Amino acid sequence: MTTRNLYHSKTAQWAVYGLFFVAIAGIPAFVSDGFLLNQFAVYGIYGMLALSISLCWGFGGILNLGQGIAFGLAAYGMAMTMQMQSQDPDSNPIPPFMLNNSLEHLPWFWQPFWSTGGGILLALIVPTLFYVVFGTLMFRARVSGPFFAIMSLAMLSAFATLILDMQPYTNGANGISPPSPLSLFGTDIDPYGPTAYWIVCGLLIAVTVGAKLLTQSKFGLVIQALRGDPERVRFLGYNVALYETCIYAISGFIAALAGCLWVMLIQYVSPAQLDTTFSIGMVIWAGIGGRLSLLGAILGAFLIQGGQSYLGDQFLATWLLVLGAFFIVVVRFLPKGLAGLLEKVLGALARQPGKHARPDLPHAITGAPAAGE
């Protein structure tokens, strides 16, 4: 690919991303119903999770079936922060569910969540640090492919069991339901208001731009090379385990951010957020949308979760079968997902006789490198 075409390809990609950002930012102008606006904000969180999977699996080649670890731990951290906002340090320092479980003192690991800023920071840092430690142990031992996927799934199940067993401190299967909305800088964030939506939308745009820039950097090129042939990259002198740990931890941080936003919108967290079905669902969103495309993964999450919201009631229990069958068809016939299908259609249109060829146009959707790029 020539330098000119490469420039136009990247320009076209950012133009498509810009149109997407404008579209989601304009939703509050057309939606006045608070419940619907909250639902769109939740879709934004799902899109953030799908993006984290695309970054880790699509670009890094690391199939992570336990992304719910970061999401769930951060969600619990955010719920603890919001719960402590409604407690009084002098007259009412212990959450009601702890009193129901015969606790007389606030546990030491709940103490930092008296501070809203400190609590949110912990909710983001703790899952990310776990990903750093777990990733370092796995990747230094050269655990990869299906073996890493199984290990991440097992670790997810372990965390879910731990939270269930620690009922006096986590309220077990009942979860934590903060009685009041999140308060930031003295202002309550109405989960059904436009402010909450703007927060989610702004952070989704920020992480998407950051992830896109990351994939186009030298670091991103090394990560994509690891997906293809890690042994060759290791032979060239790169620390493969370090790069794999970094991209794994970055994807975990994005999932942790999504977990914090989830509790801000839903005001509830339970072990269901660490359920294996939910984490596998994230992989399905990215796979159907296009794991090699950040934007495709986000749109895949929108499509699947939107379909579940409006078609799930009709199909009931068979919805999972429909989704599974759809995923199998896409993986079998569209390895690049729906974004890859759109790329083929645009490529065919660009090659039509009598029309000006635009080799950069198909790759504007997927963001995948064109031939020779």
C-alpha positions as CSV (number, residue, x, y, z in Angstrom):
1,M,0.0,0.0,0.0
2,T,1.3,3.4,-0.9
3,T,1.9,6.1,1.7
4,R,-1.0,8.1,0.1
5,N,-3.4,5.2,0.3
6,L,-2.3,4.4,3.9
7,Y,-3.0,8.0,4.9
8,H,-6.4,7.9,3.2
9,S,-7.2,4.6,4.9
10,K,-6.5,5.9,8.4
11,T,-8.4,9.1,7.6
12,A,-11.4,7.1,6.5
13,Q,-11.2,5.0,9.6
14,W,-11.3,8.0,11.9
15,A,-14.1,9.5,9.8
16,V,-16.2,6.4,10.4
17,Y,-15.4,6.5,14.1
18,G,-16.3,10.2,14.2
19,L,-19.7,9.5,12.7
20,F,-20.3,6.8,15.3
21,F,-19.3,9.2,18.1
22,V,-21.7,11.9,16.8
23,A,-24.5,9.3,16.5
24,I,-24.3,8.1,20.1
25,A,-23.7,11.6,21.5
26,G,-26.9,12.8,19.8
27,I,-29.2,10.2,21.4
28,P,-30.3,12.4,24.3
29,A,-31.5,15.0,21.8
30,F,-34.1,12.5,20.5
31,V,-34.8,10.4,23.7
32,S,-36.7,12.0,26.5
33,D,-37.8,8.9,28.3
34,G,-35.5,8.3,31.3
35,F,-35.8,4.5,31.2
36,L,-34.9,4.3,27.6
37,L,-32.0,6.7,28.1
38,N,-30.8,4.5,30.9
39,Q,-31.0,1.4,28.7
40,F,-29.0,3.1,26.0
41,A,-26.3,4.0,28.6
42,V,-26.2,0.3,29.6
43,Y,-25.7,-0.6,26.0
44,G,-22.7,1.7,26.1
45,I,-21.3,-0.3,29.0
46,Y,-21.8,-3.5,27.0
47,G,-20.0,-1.9,24.1
48,M,-17.1,-1.0,26.4
49,L,-16.8,-4.7,27.5
50,A,-16.9,-5.9,23.9
51,L,-14.1,-3.4,23.0
52,S,-12.0,-4.8,25.9
53,I,-12.4,-8.3,24.5
54,S,-11.6,-7.1,21.0
55,L,-8.4,-5.5,22.2
56,C,-7.3,-8.6,24.2
57,W,-8.6,-11.4,21.9
58,G,-8.9,-9.8,18.5
59,F,-5.7,-7.8,18.5
60,G,-3.7,-9.6,21.1
61,G,-4.8,-13.2,20.4
62,I,-5.5,-13.8,24.1
63,L,-8.9,-15.5,24.5
64,N,-10.1,-14.4,27.9
65,L,-13.3,-16.2,29.1
66,G,-13.0,-14.5,32.5
67,Q,-13.4,-10.9,31.7
68,G,-16.2,-10.8,34.3
69,I,-13.4,-10.8,37.0
70,A,-12.5,-7.2,36.3
71,F,-16.1,-6.2,35.7
72,G,-17.4,-7.9,38.8
73,L,-14.7,-6.8,41.2
74,A,-14.9,-3.2,40.1
75,A,-18.7,-3.3,40.3
76,Y,-18.5,-4.5,43.9
77,G,-16.0,-1.8,44.7
78,M,-18.3,0.8,43.2
79,A,-21.3,-0.6,45.1
80,M,-19.3,-0.5,48.4
81,T,-18.4,3.2,47.7
82,M,-22.0,4.1,47.0
83,Q,-23.2,2.1,50.0
84,M,-20.8,4.0,52.3
85,Q,-22.0,7.3,50.9
86,S,-25.4,6.6,52.6
87,Q,-23.9,5.6,55.9
88,D,-23.2,8.0,58.8
89,P,-19.7,7.5,60.4
90,D,-21.1,8.2,63.9
91,S,-24.7,7.0,64.1
92,N,-24.9,4.4,61.3
93,P,-21.5,3.2,60.3
94,I,-22.4,-0.4,59.3
95,P,-24.6,-1.4,56.3
96,P,-27.9,-3.1,57.2
97,F,-27.0,-6.4,55.6
98,M,-23.9,-6.7,57.9
99,L,-26.1,-6.1,60.9
100,N,-28.4,-8.9,59.7
101,N,-25.4,-11.1,59.6
102,S,-24.4,-10.3,63.2
103,L,-21.4,-8.1,62.4
104,E,-20.7,-5.5,65.1
105,H,-17.9,-3.6,63.4
106,L,-17.2,-2.5,59.9
107,P,-14.6,-4.8,58.3
108,W,-11.2,-3.3,57.7
109,F,-11.4,-3.7,53.9
110,W,-14.6,-1.6,53.8
111,Q,-12.9,1.3,55.6
112,P,-11.2,2.9,52.5
113,F,-14.6,3.2,50.8
114,W,-15.6,6.0,53.2
115,S,-13.8,8.1,50.6
116,T,-15.6,8.4,47.3
117,G,-12.5,9.2,45.3
118,G,-10.5,6.5,47.1
119,G,-13.2,3.9,46.7
120,I,-13.6,4.5,42.9
121,L,-9.8,4.4,42.6
122,L,-9.6,1.1,44.4
123,A,-12.4,-0.3,42.3
124,L,-10.3,0.4,39.2
125,I,-6.8,-0.4,40.6
126,V,-7.5,-3.7,42.4
127,P,-8.9,-5.6,39.3
128,T,-6.1,-4.2,37.1
129,L,-3.4,-5.3,39.6
130,F,-5.0,-8.7,39.7
131,Y,-4.7,-8.9,35.9
132,V,-1.1,-7.8,36.1
133,V,-0.2,-10.5,38.6
134,F,-2.3,-13.3,37.0
135,G,-1.1,-12.3,33.5
136,T,2.5,-12.3,34.6
137,L,2.2,-15.7,36.1
138,M,0.4,-17.2,33.1
139,F,2.4,-15.6,30.3
140,R,5.8,-16.2,31.9
141,A,4.9,-19.8,32.0
142,R,3.9,-19.5,28.4
143,V,0.3,-20.5,29.1
144,S,-1.7,-19.5,26.0
145,G,-4.6,-20.4,23.7
146,P,-7.3,-22.7,25.1
147,F,-5.2,-23.4,28.2
148,F,-5.3,-19.7,29.2
149,A,-9.0,-19.5,28.4
150,I,-9.7,-22.4,30.7
151,M,-7.6,-20.9,33.5
152,S,-9.3,-17.5,33.2
153,L,-12.7,-19.3,33.4
154,A,-11.7,-21.3,36.4
155,M,-10.5,-18.1,38.2
156,L,-13.8,-16.4,37.4
157,S,-15.7,-19.3,39.0
158,A,-13.4,-19.1,42.0
159,F,-14.1,-15.4,42.6
160,A,-17.9,-16.0,42.2
161,T,-17.8,-18.7,44.8
162,L,-15.7,-16.6,47.1
163,I,-18.2,-13.7,47.0
164,L,-21.0,-16.1,47.7
165,D,-19.3,-17.7,50.6
166,M,-18.4,-14.3,52.2
167,Q,-22.0,-13.4,52.8
168,P,-21.5,-11.3,56.0
169,Y,-19.2,-9.0,54.0
170,T,-20.8,-9.1,50.5
171,N,-24.4,-10.1,51.2
172,G,-23.9,-13.3,49.3
173,A,-26.4,-14.1,46.5
174,N,-28.5,-11.1,47.5
175,G,-25.8,-8.7,46.4
176,I,-25.4,-5.0,47.4
177,S,-28.1,-2.4,46.6
178,P,-26.9,1.1,47.5
179,P,-30.0,3.0,48.6
180,S,-28.9,6.3,47.0
181,P,-27.5,7.3,43.6
182,L,-23.8,8.0,43.2
183,S,-22.8,11.5,44.5
184,L,-19.9,13.2,42.8
185,F,-18.7,16.7,44.0
186,G,-21.9,17.2,46.0
187,T,-24.2,16.3,43.1
188,D,-26.3,13.2,42.8
189,I,-26.0,11.4,39.5
190,D,-29.5,10.4,38.4
191,P,-29.1,7.0,36.7
192,Y,-32.1,7.9,34.4
193,G,-31.0,11.4,33.6
194,P,-28.8,12.7,30.7
195,T,-25.8,13.4,33.0
196,A,-25.4,9.6,33.6
197,Y,-25.7,9.0,29.9
198,W,-23.1,11.6,29.1
199,I,-20.7,10.1,31.6
200,V,-21.0,6.7,30.0
201,C,-20.9,8.1,26.4
202,G,-17.9,10.3,27.2
203,L,-15.9,7.4,28.7
204,L,-16.9,5.0,25.9
205,I,-15.6,7.5,23.3
206,A,-12.4,8.1,25.4
207,V,-11.6,4.4,25.7
208,T,-12.4,3.8,22.0
209,V,-10.1,6.6,20.9
210,G,-7.4,5.4,23.3
211,A,-7.7,1.8,22.1
212,K,-7.7,2.8,18.5
213,L,-4.5,4.9,19.0
214,L,-3.0,2.0,20.9
215,T,-3.6,-0.4,18.0
216,Q,-2.0,2.0,15.5
217,S,1.1,2.5,17.7
218,K,4.4,0.5,17.7
219,F,3.1,-1.3,20.8
220,G,-0.1,-2.2,18.9
221,L,1.9,-3.6,16.0
222,V,3.9,-5.8,18.3
223,I,0.7,-7.0,20.0
224,Q,-0.8,-7.9,16.6
225,A,2.4,-9.7,15.6
226,L,2.1,-11.8,18.8
227,R,-1.3,-12.9,17.6
228,G,0.2,-14.3,14.4
229,D,3.5,-15.8,15.6
230,P,4.7,-15.2,19.2
231,E,7.8,-17.3,18.7
232,R,9.0,-15.1,15.9
233,V,8.4,-12.0,18.0
234,R,10.3,-13.6,20.8
235,F,13.1,-14.5,18.4
236,L,13.3,-10.8,17.4
237,G,14.2,-9.9,21.0
238,Y,10.8,-8.7,22.4
239,N,9.6,-9.7,25.9
240,V,6.5,-11.5,24.8
241,A,5.2,-12.1,28.3
242,L,5.5,-8.4,29.1
243,Y,3.5,-7.3,26.0
244,E,0.9,-10.0,26.7
245,T,0.5,-8.9,30.3
246,C,0.2,-5.3,29.3
247,I,-2.6,-5.8,26.7
248,Y,-4.4,-8.2,29.1
249,A,-4.2,-5.6,32.0
250,I,-5.3,-2.8,29.7
251,S,-8.4,-4.8,28.7
252,G,-9.0,-5.5,32.4
253,F,-8.9,-1.8,33.2
254,I,-11.5,-1.1,30.6
255,A,-13.7,-3.9,31.9
256,A,-13.2,-2.5,35.4
257,L,-14.3,1.0,34.3
258,A,-17.4,-0.6,32.7
259,G,-18.1,-2.3,36.1
260,C,-18.1,1.0,37.9
261,L,-20.4,2.5,35.4
262,W,-22.8,-0.5,35.6
263,V,-23.4,0.1,39.3
264,M,-23.8,3.8,38.8
265,L,-26.6,3.1,36.4
266,I,-28.2,0.0,38.0
267,Q,-27.5,0.7,41.7
268,Y,-27.0,-3.1,42.3
269,V,-24.4,-5.7,42.1
270,S,-24.5,-9.5,42.7
271,P,-22.5,-12.6,41.9
272,A,-24.4,-12.7,38.6
273,Q,-21.9,-10.1,37.3
274,L,-19.2,-12.8,37.8
275,D,-21.3,-15.5,36.1
276,T,-19.5,-17.5,33.4
277,T,-22.4,-17.0,31.0
278,F,-22.0,-13.3,31.1
279,S,-18.3,-13.4,30.4
280,I,-18.8,-15.8,27.6
281,G,-21.4,-13.5,26.2
282,M,-18.8,-10.7,26.0
283,V,-16.8,-13.0,23.7
284,I,-19.9,-13.7,21.6
285,W,-20.6,-9.9,21.2
286,A,-17.0,-9.4,19.9
287,G,-17.0,-12.5,17.8
288,I,-20.3,-11.6,16.0
289,G,-19.5,-7.9,15.6
290,G,-15.9,-8.6,14.5
291,R,-13.1,-9.2,17.0
292,L,-10.6,-7.6,14.7
293,S,-12.5,-4.4,14.7
294,L,-13.0,-2.2,17.8
295,L,-16.0,-0.5,16.3
296,G,-17.4,-3.8,15.1
297,A,-17.2,-5.3,18.5
298,I,-19.0,-2.4,20.0
299,L,-21.8,-2.6,17.4
300,G,-21.9,-6.4,18.0
301,A,-22.7,-5.7,21.7
302,F,-25.4,-3.2,20.7
303,L,-26.9,-5.6,18.3
304,I,-26.9,-8.7,20.5
305,Q,-28.1,-7.0,23.7
306,G,-30.6,-4.9,21.8
307,G,-31.9,-8.1,20.3
308,Q,-32.1,-9.7,23.7
309,S,-34.0,-6.8,25.1
310,Y,-36.7,-6.8,22.4
311,L,-36.7,-10.4,21.2
312,G,-35.8,-12.2,24.4
313,D,-39.3,-12.0,25.7
314,Q,-40.6,-13.6,22.6
315,F,-38.1,-16.4,22.4
316,L,-37.8,-16.8,26.2
317,A,-35.4,-19.7,27.0
318,T,-34.7,-20.4,23.4
319,W,-33.0,-17.0,23.0
320,L,-29.6,-18.5,24.1
321,L,-30.0,-21.3,21.4
322,V,-30.8,-18.6,18.8
323,L,-27.7,-16.6,19.9
324,G,-25.5,-19.7,19.9
325,A,-26.6,-20.7,16.5
326,F,-26.0,-17.2,15.2
327,F,-22.5,-17.2,16.7
328,I,-21.6,-20.6,15.1
329,V,-22.8,-19.4,11.7
330,V,-20.8,-16.2,12.0
331,V,-17.6,-17.9,13.2
332,R,-17.9,-20.6,10.4
333,F,-18.7,-18.3,7.5
334,L,-17.6,-14.8,8.6
335,P,-14.4,-15.2,10.7
336,K,-14.1,-11.4,10.8
337,G,-17.7,-11.0,12.0
338,L,-20.3,-8.7,10.6
339,A,-17.7,-6.0,10.3
340,G,-15.8,-8.3,7.9
341,L,-19.0,-8.8,5.9
342,L,-19.4,-5.1,5.5
343,E,-15.8,-4.8,4.5
344,K,-16.4,-7.4,1.7
345,V,-19.5,-5.5,0.5
346,L,-17.7,-2.2,0.4
347,G,-14.7,-3.8,-1.3
348,A,-17.0,-5.2,-4.0
349,L,-18.6,-1.8,-4.5
350,A,-15.2,-0.1,-4.7
351,R,-14.1,-2.5,-7.4
352,Q,-17.1,-2.0,-9.6
353,P,-16.2,-1.0,-13.2
354,G,-16.7,2.7,-14.0
355,K,-16.4,3.8,-10.4
356,H,-13.5,5.5,-8.8
357,A,-11.6,2.9,-6.7
358,R,-11.3,3.5,-3.0
359,P,-9.0,0.9,-1.5
360,D,-9.2,2.6,1.8
361,L,-13.0,2.5,2.1
362,P,-13.5,-1.2,3.1
363,H,-10.9,-1.0,5.9
364,A,-12.5,2.1,7.4
365,I,-15.1,-0.1,9.1
366,T,-13.0,-2.8,10.5
367,G,-9.8,-0.8,11.1
368,A,-7.9,-3.9,10.0
369,P,-4.7,-3.3,8.0
370,A,-5.2,-3.3,4.2
371,A,-2.9,-5.4,2.0
372,G,0.6,-4.2,2.2
373,E,-0.1,-1.9,5.2
